[in-house]
C-alpha cells in the first residue's frame, strides 16, 4: 500500500512539473557546449559558423534582430552569455511566443521546452522535423536532471 502511494506521488509530481525559461536555456546550453569552459562563452562550432553558449548562427541572429532592434552585433554571441540569451529569446518570441511567456512565468510545460529546443535546433519549423528528435532527447535529459 505504501509503495502504491509513493508511486502515485512520484507520478503526480512529474505530471505537475513546471519549467522555466532559465532551466530551458541551461539545458540547451549544456547540449550545445557541454563541458566547454566558461559555460560555452568563447566557443565556436560548425567550422566557426556557430558562436557562443548556444551555438548561434548568423542567420539566427539576423532573424532575432528583426524582432529586437537592440541586437546589433552578432560577434557578441561569442563573448556574452546574456547577449546570447537575448538572441534566443527574441528568436523564440517570434516562433513560439506563448511557450516563451509560460516559461518566463515559471509555468512552462515539457511540451514548451520541447518546442523551444527543436526550433532552436531546426529553425522556425524545427518542431515538425524528425531530424530534431535526437537533439530533443538530449535536451530533455538535461532539463530533467
C-alpha positions as CSV (number, residue, x, y, z in Angstrom):
1,X,0.0,0.0,0.0
2,X,2.8,2.4,0.9
3,X,4.6,1.6,-2.3
4,X,1.5,2.5,-4.4
5,X,1.2,5.8,-2.5
6,X,4.9,6.6,-3.2
7,X,4.5,5.8,-6.9
8,X,1.3,7.9,-7.1
9,X,3.2,10.8,-5.5
10,X,6.1,10.5,-7.9
11,X,3.7,10.3,-10.9
12,X,1.8,13.3,-9.7
13,X,4.9,15.4,-9.2
14,X,6.2,14.5,-12.6
15,X,2.8,15.4,-14.2
16,X,2.7,18.7,-12.4
17,X,6.3,19.6,-13.2
18,X,6.7,23.2,-14.4
19,X,9.7,24.5,-16.3
20,X,11.3,27.9,-16.5
21,X,13.0,29.9,-19.2
22,X,16.2,29.7,-17.2
23,X,16.1,25.8,-17.0
24,X,15.3,25.6,-20.7
25,X,18.2,27.8,-21.7
26,X,20.5,26.0,-19.3
27,X,19.6,22.6,-20.8
28,X,20.1,23.9,-24.4
29,X,23.4,25.4,-23.4
30,X,24.6,22.2,-21.9
31,X,23.7,20.3,-25.0
32,X,25.3,22.9,-27.3
33,X,28.5,23.4,-25.4
34,X,28.5,20.7,-22.8
35,X,31.8,20.6,-21.0
36,X,33.3,23.7,-22.5
37,X,34.9,26.0,-20.0
38,X,33.2,29.3,-19.1
39,X,29.7,28.0,-19.8
40,X,30.4,28.0,-23.5
41,X,31.4,31.6,-23.8
42,X,34.1,31.9,-26.4
43,X,33.1,28.6,-28.0
44,X,33.0,28.3,-31.8
45,X,31.4,25.3,-33.6
46,X,30.4,24.1,-37.0
47,X,33.6,25.3,-38.6
48,X,33.3,28.7,-37.0
49,X,29.7,29.3,-38.1
50,X,28.1,28.8,-34.7
51,X,29.1,31.1,-31.8
52,X,28.9,31.1,-28.0
53,X,27.0,29.2,-25.4
54,X,24.0,28.5,-27.6
55,X,26.0,28.0,-30.9
56,X,24.1,30.7,-32.7
57,X,24.5,31.1,-36.5
58,X,24.5,34.5,-38.2
59,X,21.1,33.8,-39.9
60,X,19.5,33.0,-36.5
61,X,20.9,36.3,-35.1
62,X,19.7,38.3,-38.1
63,X,16.2,36.8,-37.6
64,X,16.2,37.6,-33.9
65,X,17.4,41.1,-34.6
66,X,14.4,41.8,-36.7
67,X,12.3,41.3,-33.6
68,X,14.7,43.0,-31.1
69,X,16.4,46.0,-32.7
70,X,18.9,46.2,-29.8
71,X,20.6,43.0,-31.1
72,X,23.1,44.8,-33.3
73,X,26.4,42.8,-33.1
74,X,26.5,39.1,-34.0
75,X,30.0,38.7,-32.6
76,X,28.7,39.4,-29.1
77,X,27.1,35.9,-29.3
78,X,30.7,34.6,-28.8
79,X,31.6,36.7,-25.8
80,X,28.4,37.3,-23.9
81,X,26.0,34.7,-22.4
82,X,23.4,37.4,-21.6
83,X,23.5,38.8,-25.1
84,X,23.2,35.2,-26.5
85,X,20.2,34.6,-24.2
86,X,18.5,37.7,-25.5
87,X,19.1,36.5,-29.1
88,X,17.5,33.1,-28.3
89,X,14.6,34.8,-26.5
90,X,13.9,37.2,-29.4
91,X,14.1,34.3,-31.9
92,X,11.7,32.2,-29.9
93,X,9.3,35.0,-29.2
94,X,8.8,35.2,-32.9
95,X,8.2,31.5,-33.5
96,X,6.7,30.2,-30.2
97,X,5.8,33.2,-28.2
98,X,3.2,31.6,-26.0
99,X,5.7,28.9,-24.9
100,X,8.3,31.6,-24.1
101,X,5.7,33.5,-22.0
102,X,4.7,30.4,-20.0
103,X,8.4,29.5,-19.4
104,X,9.2,33.1,-18.4
105,X,6.4,32.9,-15.7
106,X,7.8,29.6,-14.5
107,X,4.7,27.8,-15.7
108,X,6.1,26.1,-18.8
109,X,5.4,22.5,-19.7
110,X,7.7,19.9,-21.0
111,X,6.0,20.4,-24.4
112,X,7.0,24.1,-24.2
113,X,10.7,23.1,-23.6
114,X,10.5,20.6,-26.5
115,X,9.1,23.3,-28.8
116,X,11.9,25.8,-27.9
117,X,14.6,23.1,-28.2
118,X,13.5,21.7,-31.5
119,X,13.1,25.2,-33.0
120,X,16.5,26.2,-31.7
121,X,18.0,23.2,-33.4
122,X,15.9,23.0,-36.6
123,X,14.7,26.5,-37.4
124,X,11.2,28.0,-37.4
125,X,9.6,24.7,-38.3
126,X,12.1,22.6,-36.4
127,X,9.4,21.2,-34.1
128,X,8.0,19.4,-37.1
129,X,11.2,17.9,-38.3
130,X,12.0,14.3,-37.4
131,X,15.7,15.2,-37.5
132,X,15.4,17.3,-34.3
133,X,14.1,14.4,-32.2
134,X,17.6,13.2,-31.3
135,X,18.5,16.8,-30.2
136,X,15.3,17.0,-28.2
137,X,16.2,13.7,-26.4
138,X,19.5,15.3,-25.3
139,X,17.8,18.5,-24.1
140,X,15.1,16.5,-22.3
141,X,17.7,14.5,-20.4
142,X,19.4,17.8,-19.3
143,X,16.2,19.6,-18.3
144,X,15.1,16.6,-16.3
145,X,18.2,16.3,-14.2
